Every structure is written in structure tokens, then in C-alpha cells.
Amino acid sequence: MSISVRCPSCGKTMRVPDEAASRSIRCRYCHQPFTARSDDSAGERRLNLPIIVAGILFLLGLIAVILRLAGVW
């Protein structure tokens, strides 16, 4: 089996053997060393919570301004 990894330097995706997981490897394209981690790892998939909260607060503020201009609030 093999896993898909992404180079943090150039962003290219490549397949490496399972044995290479969590080991230092060199990118086939840019030749920079990095630690092989699966593209499906939890660190890659986490949500950026501060951006989500900022977006929600922005929308709430926008709704408040609209209601205030409409004379409802």
C-alpha cells in the first residue's frame, strides 16, 4: 500500500510507501526534505475557528445595521 503526501514547500502531491509515514523524505519535485504525513491527517482537516467566528460576528453586525436602518430596531 501507499499513502498520499503533500510537500509543504511546493505543494505537489505524491504517493509514498506506508513505511515512509512519519519519516523524513525528500520531495521528488523540489527536492526539499519534509516529514511525510498523510493528506488525510487531522491536522490538515481542522477548521480555522477564528475565521468562522469572525464571519458569524460580521453577519450579525450586518443584520443589526439593516434592522436599524429599516426602523425595526
DSSP file (Angstrom, degrees, kcal/mol; ACC not computed):
  #  RESIDUE AA STRUCTURE BP1 BP2  ACC     N-H-->O    O-->H-N    N-H-->O    O-->H-N    TCO  KAPPA ALPHA  PHI   PSI    X-CA   Y-CA   Z-CA
    1    1 A M              0   0    0      0, 0.0    17,-1.3     0, 0.0     2,-0.3   0.000 360.0 360.0 360.0 164.6    0.0    0.0    0.0
    2    2 A S  E     -A   17   0A   0     15,-0.2     2,-0.3    16,-0.1    13,-0.0  -0.959 360.0-137.7-142.7 161.6    1.0    3.6   -0.3
    3    3 A I  E     -A   16   0A   0     13,-2.9    13,-2.6    -2,-0.3     2,-0.5  -0.854  20.1-119.5-119.1 156.6   -0.1    6.9    1.1
    4    4 A S  E     -A   15   0A   0     -2,-0.3    35,-2.2    11,-0.2     2,-0.3  -0.839  34.5-179.3 -96.0 127.7   -0.6   10.3   -0.5
    5    5 A V  E     -AB  14  38A   0      9,-3.1     9,-2.8    -2,-0.5     2,-0.4  -0.920  18.0-142.4-126.5 153.7    1.6   13.1    0.9
    6    6 A R  E     -A   13   0A   0     31,-0.5     7,-0.2    -2,-0.3    31,-0.2  -0.960  19.6-125.5-118.1 131.7    1.8   16.8    0.0
    7    7 A C     >  -     0   0    0      5,-2.7     4,-1.8    -2,-0.4    29,-0.0  -0.596  11.3-150.0 -73.2 126.8    5.1   18.7    0.0
    8    8 A P  T  4 S+     0   0    0      0, 0.0    -1,-0.1     0, 0.0    26,-0.0   0.730  93.0  51.7 -70.9 -19.9    4.9   21.8    2.2
    9    9 A S  T  4 S+     0   0    0     23,-0.1    -2,-0.0     3,-0.1    25,-0.0   0.943 129.1  11.0 -80.9 -51.2    7.4   23.6    0.1
   10   10 A C  T  4 S-     0   0    0      2,-0.1    -1,-0.1    22,-0.1    -4,-0.0   0.590  91.2-127.9-107.9 -13.4    6.0   23.2   -3.5
   11   11 A G     <  +     0   0    0     -4,-1.8     2,-0.1     1,-0.3     0, 0.0   0.462  55.9 146.4  82.3   0.1    2.5   21.8   -2.7
   12   12 A K        -     0   0    0     -6,-0.1    -5,-2.7     1,-0.0     2,-0.4  -0.436  42.1-136.1 -71.9 145.5    2.9   18.9   -5.1
   13   13 A T  E     +A    6   0A   0     -7,-0.2     2,-0.3    -2,-0.1    -7,-0.2  -0.844  28.9 169.5-102.7 138.8    1.2   15.6   -4.1
   14   14 A M  E     -A    5   0A   0     -9,-2.8    -9,-3.1    -2,-0.4     2,-0.4  -0.963  32.1-116.4-144.3 161.1    2.9   12.3   -4.4
   15   15 A R  E     +A    4   0A   0     -2,-0.3   -11,-0.2   -11,-0.2    -2,-0.0  -0.843  33.2 175.9-100.6 134.7    2.5    8.7   -3.3
   16   16 A V  E     -A    3   0A   0    -13,-2.6   -13,-2.9    -2,-0.4     5,-0.1  -0.929  37.6 -88.1-132.1 158.3    5.0    7.1   -1.0
   17   17 A P  E >   -A    2   0A   0      0, 0.0     3,-1.9     0, 0.0     4,-0.3  -0.254  38.2-112.8 -63.0 154.2    5.1    3.6    0.7
   18   18 A D  G >  S+     0   0    0    -17,-1.3     3,-1.7     1,-0.3   -16,-0.1   0.826 115.3  66.1 -55.4 -33.4    3.3    3.2    4.0
   19   19 A E  G 3  S+     0   0    0      1,-0.3    -1,-0.3     3,-0.0   -17,-0.1   0.708  91.5  63.3 -64.6 -19.5    6.7    2.7    5.7
   20   20 A A  G X  S+     0   0    0     -3,-1.9     3,-1.9     2,-0.1    16,-0.4   0.573  74.0 120.7 -82.5  -9.3    7.6    6.3    4.9
   21   21 A A  T <  S+     0   0    0     -3,-1.7    16,-0.2    -4,-0.3     3,-0.1  -0.318  83.7   7.0 -59.3 135.0    4.9    7.7    7.1
   22   22 A S  T 3  S+     0   0    0     14,-3.1     2,-0.3     1,-0.3    -1,-0.3   0.637 108.8 112.9  65.6  18.1    6.2    9.9    9.9
   23   23 A R  S <  S-     0   0    0     -3,-1.9    13,-2.9    13,-0.2     2,-0.5  -0.809  77.0-101.2-113.8 159.3    9.7    9.8    8.4
   24   24 A S  E     +C   35   0B   0     -2,-0.3     2,-0.3    11,-0.2    11,-0.3  -0.681  50.5 167.8 -79.8 125.4   11.8   12.5    6.8
   25   25 A I  E     -C   34   0B   0      9,-3.2     9,-2.6    -2,-0.5     2,-0.4  -0.818  32.5-115.8-129.9 171.5   11.7   12.2    3.0
   26   26 A R  E     -C   33   0B   0     -2,-0.3     2,-0.1     7,-0.2     6,-0.1  -0.920  31.9-111.8-112.2 136.1   12.7   14.4    0.1
   27   27 A C     >  -     0   0    0      5,-2.1     4,-0.9    -2,-0.4   -21,-0.0  -0.397  16.0-141.7 -64.7 137.9   10.2   15.8   -2.4
   28   28 A R  T  4 S+     0   0    0      2,-0.1    -1,-0.1     1,-0.1   -14,-0.0   0.721  97.8  39.5 -71.2 -21.3   10.6   14.3   -5.9
   29   29 A Y  T  4 S+     0   0    0      3,-0.1    -1,-0.1   -17,-0.1    -2,-0.0   0.900 132.3  15.8 -98.0 -51.0    9.8   17.7   -7.5
   30   30 A C  T  4 S-     0   0    0      2,-0.1    -2,-0.1   -18,-0.1    -1,-0.0   0.524  89.8-133.1-105.4  -7.0   11.6   20.4   -5.5
   31   31 A H     <  +     0   0    0     -4,-0.9    -3,-0.1     1,-0.2    -5,-0.0   0.649  54.1 144.9  66.1  19.1   14.0   18.1   -3.5
   32   32 A Q        -     0   0    0     -6,-0.1    -5,-2.1     1,-0.0    -1,-0.2  -0.707  50.0-119.5 -86.7 138.2   13.2   19.8   -0.2
   33   33 A P  E     +C   26   0B   0      0, 0.0     2,-0.3     0, 0.0    -7,-0.2  -0.497  43.3 154.6 -76.0 146.4   13.2   17.5    2.9
   34   34 A F  E     -C   25   0B   0     -9,-2.6    -9,-3.2    -2,-0.2     2,-0.5  -0.970  47.6 -93.5-160.0 164.7   10.0   17.2    5.0
   35   35 A T  E     -C   24   0B   0     -2,-0.3     2,-0.4   -11,-0.3   -11,-0.2  -0.758  44.1-121.8 -87.6 125.1    8.2   14.7    7.3
   36   36 A A        +     0   0    0    -13,-2.9   -14,-3.1    -2,-0.5     2,-0.4  -0.527  40.2 167.9 -72.0 120.0    5.8   12.5    5.4
   37   37 A R        -     0   0    0     -2,-0.4   -31,-0.5   -31,-0.2   -16,-0.0  -0.989  39.7-103.7-131.1 142.1    2.2   12.8    6.8
   38   38 A S  B >   -B    5   0A   0     -2,-0.4     3,-1.7     1,-0.1   -33,-0.2  -0.321  22.2-127.8 -62.9 143.6   -0.9   11.5    5.1
   39   39 A D  T 3  S+     0   0    0    -35,-2.2    -1,-0.1     1,-0.3   -34,-0.1   0.732 110.1  60.2 -61.8 -22.3   -3.1   14.1    3.3
   40   40 A D  T 3  S+     0   0    0    -36,-0.3    -1,-0.3     4,-0.1    -2,-0.1   0.298  78.1 129.0 -89.1   9.2   -6.0   12.7    5.4
   41   41 A S  S X> S-     0   0    0     -3,-1.7     4,-0.9     1,-0.1     3,-0.8  -0.250  70.8-116.6 -66.8 155.8   -4.3   13.6    8.7
   42   42 A A  H 3> S+     0   0    0      1,-0.2     4,-0.8     2,-0.2     3,-0.4   0.818 111.3  63.0 -63.6 -32.4   -6.4   15.5   11.3
   43   43 A G  H 34 S+     0   0    0      1,-0.2     3,-0.3     2,-0.2    -1,-0.2   0.829 103.9  47.9 -63.5 -31.8   -4.0   18.5   11.2
   44   44 A E  H <4 S+     0   0    0     -3,-0.8    -1,-0.2    -6,-0.2    -2,-0.2   0.756 113.7  47.2 -77.4 -25.2   -4.8   19.1    7.5
   45   45 A R  H  < S+     0   0    0     -4,-0.9    -2,-0.2    -3,-0.4    -1,-0.2   0.426  80.7 118.6-100.7  -0.7   -8.6   18.9    8.0
   46   46 A R     <  -     0   0    0     -4,-0.8     2,-0.2    -3,-0.3    -3,-0.0  -0.330  63.9-116.0 -72.5 152.3   -9.2   21.1   11.1
   47   47 A L        -     0   0    0      1,-0.1     2,-1.4    -2,-0.0    -1,-0.1  -0.554  18.1-121.2 -84.6 148.5  -11.3   24.2   10.8
   48   48 A N    >>  -     0   0    0     -2,-0.2     4,-1.5     1,-0.2     3,-0.6  -0.722  32.7-173.2 -89.7  90.6  -10.0   27.6   11.3
   49   49 A L  H 3> S+     0   0    0     -2,-1.4     4,-2.6     1,-0.2     5,-0.2   0.840  74.4  57.3 -60.0 -42.6  -12.2   28.6   14.2
   50   50 A P  H 3> S+     0   0    0      0, 0.0     4,-2.3     0, 0.0    -1,-0.2   0.875 107.7  49.1 -60.1 -35.3  -11.3   32.3   14.5
   51   51 A I  H <> S+     0   0    0     -3,-0.6     4,-2.1     2,-0.2    -2,-0.2   0.893 111.5  49.3 -69.1 -39.5  -12.2   33.0   10.9
   52   52 A I  H  X S+     0   0    0     -4,-1.5     4,-2.1     2,-0.2    -1,-0.2   0.926 112.5  47.3 -65.2 -45.0  -15.6   31.2   11.3
   53   53 A V  H  X S+     0   0    0     -4,-2.6     4,-2.5     1,-0.2     5,-0.2   0.914 111.2  51.4 -63.5 -42.7  -16.3   33.2   14.5
   54   54 A A  H  X S+     0   0    0     -4,-2.3     4,-2.2    -5,-0.2    -1,-0.2   0.892 109.6  50.8 -61.4 -39.5  -15.3   36.5   12.8
   55   55 A G  H  X S+     0   0    0     -4,-2.1     4,-2.2     2,-0.2    -1,-0.2   0.902 110.5  48.2 -64.6 -41.4  -17.6   35.7    9.9
   56   56 A I  H  X S+     0   0    0     -4,-2.1     4,-2.3     2,-0.2    -2,-0.2   0.920 112.2  48.9 -65.4 -43.7  -20.6   35.0   12.2
   57   57 A L  H  X S+     0   0    0     -4,-2.5     4,-2.3     1,-0.2    -2,-0.2   0.883 110.0  52.4 -63.7 -38.2  -20.0   38.2   14.1
   58   58 A F  H  X S+     0   0    0     -4,-2.2     4,-2.4    -5,-0.2    -1,-0.2   0.933 109.9  48.0 -62.3 -45.9  -19.8   40.2   10.8
   59   59 A L  H  X S+     0   0    0     -4,-2.2     4,-2.4     1,-0.2    -2,-0.2   0.896 110.7  51.0 -63.4 -40.1  -23.1   38.7    9.7
   60   60 A L  H  X S+     0   0    0     -4,-2.3     4,-2.1     2,-0.2    -1,-0.2   0.908 111.3  48.3 -63.5 -40.9  -24.8   39.5   13.0
   61   61 A G  H  X S+     0   0    0     -4,-2.3     4,-2.2     2,-0.2    -2,-0.2   0.893 110.3  51.6 -64.4 -40.0  -23.5   43.1   12.8
   62   62 A L  H  X S+     0   0    0     -4,-2.4     4,-2.3     2,-0.2    -2,-0.2   0.902 109.6  49.3 -64.2 -41.6  -24.7   43.4    9.2
   63   63 A I  H  X S+     0   0    0     -4,-2.4     4,-2.6     1,-0.2     5,-0.2   0.906 109.8  52.2 -63.3 -41.4  -28.2   42.2   10.2
   64   64 A A  H  X S+     0   0    0     -4,-2.1     4,-2.2     2,-0.2    -2,-0.2   0.903 110.0  48.5 -62.7 -41.1  -28.2   44.7   13.1
   65   65 A V  H  X S+     0   0    0     -4,-2.2     4,-2.6     2,-0.2     5,-0.2   0.921 111.9  49.0 -65.2 -43.9  -27.4   47.6   10.8
   66   66 A I  H  X S+     0   0    0     -4,-2.3     4,-1.9     1,-0.2    -2,-0.2   0.928 112.7  47.3 -61.9 -45.0  -30.0   46.6    8.3
   67   67 A L  H  X>S+     0   0    0     -4,-2.6     5,-1.8     1,-0.2     6,-1.2   0.883 112.1  50.8 -64.6 -37.5  -32.7   46.3   11.1
   68   68 A R  H ><5S+     0   0    0     -4,-2.2     3,-0.8    -5,-0.2    -2,-0.2   0.915 111.3  47.2 -66.8 -42.7  -31.6   49.7   12.5
   69   69 A L  H 3<5S+     0   0    0     -4,-2.6    -1,-0.2     1,-0.2    -2,-0.2   0.815 109.6  54.4 -67.9 -30.2  -31.9   51.4    9.0
   70   70 A A  H 3<5S-     0   0    0     -4,-1.9    -1,-0.2    -5,-0.2    -2,-0.2   0.594 113.0-120.9 -79.1 -10.1  -35.3   49.8    8.4
   71   71 A G  T <<5S+     0   0    0     -3,-0.8    -3,-0.2    -4,-0.6    -2,-0.1   0.603  82.3 115.9  82.3  11.5  -36.5   51.2   11.7
   72   72 A V      <       0   0    0     -5,-1.8    -4,-0.2    -6,-0.2    -5,-0.1   0.773 360.0 360.0 -80.5 -27.8  -37.3   47.8   13.2
   73   73 A W              0   0    0     -6,-1.2    -5,-0.2    -9,-0.1    -1,-0.1   0.391 360.0 360.0-123.8 360.0  -34.8   48.1   16.0
